[in-house]
């Protein structure tokens, strides 16, 4: 089922939670709403679910206007951050609950419910734990029970509100990979709210980045990461080095370095510019070979992991973060205090807050 949000706005008092938001979630895709706290992503999810009333705009499910439909009539499954399991019920009873409370005419027979629940518990890899209570499960297991319960009622749409937010980092990584595999199997249209960039980029077919109640950018994970449309998206999606400079004679002058001005930036003469460079797009050299390099001193190096994170302190005090392969770092024989030169393989330039 396709979800379409058209020109939706919502206020809480004088606060604009959503401002003229329009998005499309294609049928069968898993789309993430990504952004900082207060950006409107959970409000939008709750409006899609029918748990909040919109002020203006429309919600469509497969081209049918669902804006005034009740939560029950929208046939959505909802998974919350804090599980919301019934503590006095077993895993089996929790998953079966939504089926057992259906109106009598729509309620399946007991043997049908049992078969359905067993299939779901097998799907989420919890069938051996069907007789346990929530307090006897780990956090990751509880969240899988919550997901199975949401799927039991065969929702047309699955809505997930930071479902892994209460879990530790290692469990989050495990569960997001598991969720991606599960989604590839069941193909239910899913809208996933998170503030975790890695989570959104790993599990999603498409990512919608939100900021201050608006959609800042949307696209595939690769598109929003490699081609951010605004300084906000660049800042929010992963580590980045920011340089402030000015466009002069077709280049961006940052201190004593002249960087390439990509695209139309070169024509924006005498304009202030922001230059963004990811740490893995920087290289370290022992000698200066051009005037496009920054000079500085090795301030710190963290060699734990597959890459080495090096901090270079420029003469003006700015710290640059550079990621090098372990082999490259070892071959260069870099140590703290070495004077080095840093060059950028790629950069993105924003002039007067517009992407170039």
VMD Tcl script that draws the C-alpha trace (Angstrom):
set ca {
  {0.00 0.00 0.00}
  {1.33 3.43 -0.96}
  {1.28 6.23 1.61}
  {1.00 9.80 0.38}
  {1.20 12.82 2.66}
  {0.02 16.04 0.96}
  {0.65 19.52 2.34}
  {0.25 18.49 5.98}
  {0.64 21.11 8.70}
  {0.28 20.79 12.47}
  {0.63 23.25 15.34}
  {0.85 22.70 19.07}
  {-0.08 26.11 20.47}
  {2.26 28.57 18.76}
  {4.77 25.85 17.80}
  {4.82 24.72 14.17}
  {5.45 20.98 14.44}
  {4.86 20.42 10.71}
  {4.82 23.00 7.95}
  {3.33 22.02 4.59}
  {4.93 18.56 4.48}
  {4.48 16.34 1.42}
  {6.05 12.88 1.08}
  {5.36 9.60 -0.71}
  {6.16 6.14 0.65}
  {5.94 3.72 -2.31}
  {4.19 0.41 -1.79}
  {6.45 -2.22 -0.25}
  {9.31 0.13 0.62}
  {10.89 0.89 3.98}
  {11.30 4.66 4.27}
  {12.99 6.43 7.21}
  {12.09 9.79 8.68}
  {15.42 11.08 9.96}
  {16.15 14.21 11.94}
  {16.99 15.71 15.33}
  {14.60 15.85 18.28}
  {11.78 18.29 17.67}
  {12.00 18.22 13.87}
  {8.45 16.80 13.48}
  {9.18 13.22 12.44}
  {7.22 11.52 15.26}
  {4.33 13.98 14.86}
  {4.15 13.07 11.18}
  {4.21 9.35 12.00}
  {1.39 9.77 14.52}
  {-0.67 11.73 11.99}
  {-0.22 8.93 9.45}
  {-1.35 6.46 12.12}
  {-4.38 8.58 13.08}
  {-3.11 9.18 16.63}
  {-2.83 12.94 15.96}
  {-5.25 15.15 14.05}
  {-3.72 17.26 11.30}
  {-4.55 20.97 11.00}
  {-4.46 20.99 7.20}
  {-3.55 18.69 4.34}
  {-4.42 15.08 3.57}
  {-3.21 11.52 4.14}
  {-3.81 9.02 1.35}
  {-3.52 5.24 1.47}
  {-3.46 3.90 -2.11}
  {-5.08 7.10 -3.38}
  {-7.93 6.81 -0.85}
  {-8.22 9.79 1.52}
  {-7.67 8.45 5.04}
  {-7.40 11.84 6.76}
  {-10.65 11.43 8.70}
  {-10.47 7.67 9.26}
  {-10.03 6.24 12.75}
  {-6.89 4.41 13.82}
  {-8.67 1.07 13.51}
  {-9.96 1.79 10.01}
  {-6.48 2.73 8.77}
  {-5.20 -0.83 9.40}
  {-1.76 0.24 10.58}
  {0.66 -1.66 12.78}
  {2.55 0.48 15.29}
  {5.81 -0.40 17.07}
  {6.88 1.95 19.86}
  {10.30 2.58 21.38}
  {9.37 1.12 24.77}
  {7.79 -2.16 23.62}
  {4.37 -1.59 25.34}
  {4.02 -5.33 25.98}
  {1.51 -6.71 28.47}
  {3.65 -7.88 31.38}
  {1.06 -10.39 32.64}
  {0.85 -12.12 29.24}
  {3.26 -14.61 27.71}
  {5.04 -13.94 24.43}
  {2.41 -16.03 22.64}
  {-0.48 -14.17 24.31}
  {1.03 -10.78 23.50}
  {1.32 -11.60 19.81}
  {-2.18 -13.12 19.72}
  {-3.81 -10.19 21.53}
  {-4.72 -8.11 18.47}
  {-6.40 -11.08 16.82}
  {-8.35 -12.13 19.92}
  {-9.88 -8.68 20.53}
  {-11.24 -8.29 17.02}
  {-15.03 -8.01 16.70}
  {-16.62 -11.46 16.73}
  {-17.44 -11.42 13.00}
  {-13.80 -10.71 12.08}
  {-12.15 -12.80 14.79}
  {-10.33 -15.91 13.50}
  {-10.94 -19.32 15.05}
  {-8.65 -20.35 17.89}
  {-6.68 -22.81 15.74}
  {-6.20 -20.15 13.04}
  {-4.89 -17.71 15.67}
  {-2.49 -20.33 17.03}
  {-1.16 -21.15 13.56}
  {-0.72 -17.46 12.72}
  {1.10 -16.68 15.99}
  {3.40 -19.70 15.62}
  {4.32 -18.57 12.09}
  {5.09 -15.04 13.29}
  {7.18 -16.22 16.22}
  {9.14 -18.39 13.83}
  {9.56 -15.39 11.51}
  {11.01 -13.25 14.32}
  {13.05 -16.19 15.64}
  {11.31 -16.41 19.02}
  {9.22 -19.59 18.79}
  {11.17 -21.38 21.58}
  {10.36 -18.47 23.93}
  {6.60 -18.41 23.34}
  {5.78 -19.35 26.95}
  {7.98 -16.74 28.59}
  {6.85 -13.41 30.02}
  {8.31 -10.05 28.92}
  {10.37 -9.69 32.10}
  {12.19 -12.91 31.14}
  {13.35 -11.52 27.79}
  {16.19 -9.26 26.71}
  {15.46 -5.83 25.27}
  {16.07 -7.01 21.72}
  {13.75 -10.00 22.20}
  {11.00 -7.78 23.60}
  {11.21 -5.51 20.59}
  {10.89 -8.49 18.27}
  {7.77 -9.56 20.19}
  {6.36 -6.05 19.73}
  {7.03 -6.26 16.01}
  {5.39 -9.69 15.73}
  {2.33 -8.36 17.58}
  {2.09 -5.45 15.13}
  {2.32 -7.85 12.16}
  {-0.25 -10.28 13.59}
  {-3.19 -8.11 12.54}
  {-1.86 -8.06 8.94}
  {-1.49 -4.28 8.72}
  {-1.47 -2.51 5.38}
  {1.18 -0.18 6.78}
  {3.83 -0.69 9.48}
  {4.88 2.36 11.50}
  {7.98 2.20 13.72}
  {8.73 5.01 16.18}
  {12.43 4.76 17.15}
  {11.94 1.04 17.88}
  {15.58 0.48 18.86}
  {16.10 3.70 20.81}
  {16.09 2.03 24.23}
  {18.65 -0.62 23.30}
  {22.42 -0.58 23.59}
  {24.61 -0.05 20.51}
  {25.50 -3.67 19.77}
  {21.87 -4.85 20.03}
  {20.75 -1.94 17.82}
  {23.20 -2.98 15.10}
  {22.02 -6.58 15.25}
  {18.33 -5.67 15.15}
  {18.55 -3.17 12.31}
  {20.21 -5.80 10.10}
  {17.55 -8.27 11.17}
  {14.77 -5.73 10.39}
  {16.16 -5.17 6.89}
  {16.18 -8.92 6.20}
  {12.66 -9.26 7.63}
  {11.35 -6.42 5.50}
  {12.85 -7.95 2.36}
  {10.83 -11.07 3.18}
  {7.43 -9.59 4.10}
  {7.50 -6.42 1.92}
  {4.97 -4.47 4.02}
  {5.03 -0.71 3.42}
  {6.95 0.71 6.39}
  {7.67 4.17 7.79}
  {10.51 4.23 10.28}
  {11.34 7.15 12.60}
  {14.89 7.53 13.89}
  {17.46 10.16 14.84}
  {20.30 7.68 14.25}
  {21.96 8.41 10.89}
  {23.68 5.01 10.62}
  {20.40 3.26 11.35}
  {18.51 5.15 8.63}
  {21.24 4.72 6.03}
  {21.54 0.98 6.70}
  {17.91 -0.18 6.79}
  {16.08 2.15 4.39}
  {15.12 2.10 0.74}
  {14.72 5.87 0.96}
  {15.54 8.48 3.61}
  {13.57 11.65 4.33}
  {15.63 14.17 6.31}
  {13.50 16.58 8.34}
  {14.37 19.88 10.01}
  {12.14 22.34 11.87}
  {8.90 20.79 10.64}
  {9.90 20.62 6.98}
  {11.42 18.11 4.60}
  {15.03 19.14 4.06}
  {15.94 16.41 1.55}
  {14.80 12.99 0.43}
  {16.44 10.28 -1.64}
  {18.20 6.96 -1.43}
  {20.72 6.54 1.41}
  {23.57 7.00 -1.09}
  {22.03 10.18 -2.52}
  {21.47 11.98 0.77}
  {24.91 10.99 2.09}
  {27.00 11.77 -0.99}
  {24.99 14.73 -2.31}
  {23.52 16.64 0.64}
  {21.32 19.51 -0.54}
  {21.99 21.86 2.36}
  {24.47 22.62 5.15}
  {22.02 21.12 7.65}
  {21.99 17.73 5.90}
  {25.78 17.75 5.65}
  {26.11 18.52 9.37}
  {23.55 15.93 10.38}
  {24.72 13.00 8.27}
  {28.01 11.85 9.72}
  {31.27 13.55 10.61}
  {32.33 16.47 8.46}
  {34.99 19.18 8.37}
  {33.65 22.70 7.89}
  {35.74 25.52 6.42}
  {34.62 29.12 6.13}
  {35.98 30.97 3.13}
  {35.27 33.36 0.32}
  {35.00 32.95 -3.44}
  {37.81 34.83 -5.16}
  {38.92 34.50 -8.81}
  {37.07 31.26 -9.33}
  {38.45 29.58 -6.19}
  {37.38 29.36 -2.57}
  {40.03 30.97 -0.41}
  {40.26 29.42 3.06}
  {43.10 31.02 4.97}
  {46.15 30.69 2.69}
  {44.69 27.76 0.73}
  {42.83 28.05 -2.57}
  {40.28 25.24 -2.96}
  {38.39 24.24 -6.08}
  {34.96 25.82 -6.39}
  {32.73 23.12 -7.93}
  {29.88 23.88 -10.31}
  {28.48 27.39 -10.30}
  {30.30 28.37 -7.11}
  {33.23 29.63 -9.18}
  {31.05 32.38 -10.62}
  {29.86 33.64 -7.22}
  {32.66 36.21 -6.92}
  {33.29 37.85 -3.54}
  {30.66 35.75 -1.75}
  {31.07 34.06 1.61}
  {31.17 30.29 1.30}
  {30.94 27.19 3.47}
  {33.11 24.26 2.41}
  {32.28 20.76 3.68}
  {34.70 17.83 3.43}
  {34.17 14.35 4.87}
  {37.13 12.96 6.88}
  {37.69 10.13 4.38}
  {37.97 12.70 1.56}
  {41.09 14.28 3.10}
  {44.68 13.13 2.56}
  {47.81 13.81 4.63}
  {51.17 14.64 3.03}
  {54.59 15.30 4.52}
  {55.45 17.96 1.94}
  {53.51 20.82 0.36}
  {53.04 20.32 -3.38}
  {50.49 23.05 -4.09}
  {48.67 26.03 -2.56}
  {45.51 23.92 -2.14}
  {46.78 22.33 1.10}
  {46.27 23.17 4.75}
  {49.28 23.14 7.00}
  {49.13 21.84 10.54}
  {50.45 19.50 13.21}
  {49.36 15.95 14.13}
  {47.39 16.52 17.33}
  {45.95 13.05 17.97}
  {45.62 9.65 16.28}
  {43.13 6.91 17.19}
  {44.21 3.63 15.63}
  {41.45 1.45 17.12}
  {39.44 -0.11 14.31}
  {39.90 -0.69 10.57}
  {40.72 2.97 9.90}
  {42.89 5.48 11.75}
  {41.25 8.74 12.80}
  {43.82 11.52 12.78}
  {43.29 15.02 14.14}
  {45.39 17.73 12.52}
  {45.55 21.10 14.27}
  {45.85 23.96 11.80}
  {47.95 26.99 12.65}
  {44.75 28.98 13.23}
  {43.67 26.42 15.86}
  {41.02 24.59 13.84}
  {41.04 20.81 14.23}
  {40.65 18.73 11.07}
  {39.52 15.12 11.25}
  {41.12 12.83 8.68}
  {40.43 9.11 8.14}
  {43.29 7.03 6.74}
  {43.64 3.32 6.12}
  {45.77 1.58 8.71}
  {48.34 0.59 6.06}
  {48.64 4.16 4.74}
  {49.04 5.56 8.25}
  {51.72 2.99 9.09}
  {53.65 3.57 5.86}
  {53.78 7.32 6.52}
  {55.13 6.75 10.03}
  {53.05 9.63 11.43}
  {53.45 10.54 15.09}
  {52.03 13.25 17.30}
  {53.71 16.59 16.70}
  {54.63 15.97 13.05}
  {54.09 18.96 10.76}
  {51.96 17.85 7.80}
  {49.91 19.14 4.89}
  {46.28 18.21 4.25}
  {44.55 18.16 0.84}
  {40.91 17.54 -0.10}
  {40.02 15.07 -2.86}
  {36.38 16.20 -2.90}
  {34.44 19.02 -1.29}
  {30.99 20.58 -1.38}
  {30.54 24.34 -1.40}
  {27.50 26.28 -0.24}
  {27.30 29.98 -1.08}
  {24.82 32.07 0.94}
  {23.22 28.83 2.22}
  {22.42 27.55 -1.28}
  {23.91 24.29 -2.56}
  {26.27 24.68 -5.51}
}
mol new
graphics top color blue
foreach p $ca { graphics top sphere $p radius 0.5 }
foreach p [lrange $ca 0 end-1] q [lrange $ca 1 end] { graphics top cylinder $p $q radius 0.2 }
display resetview
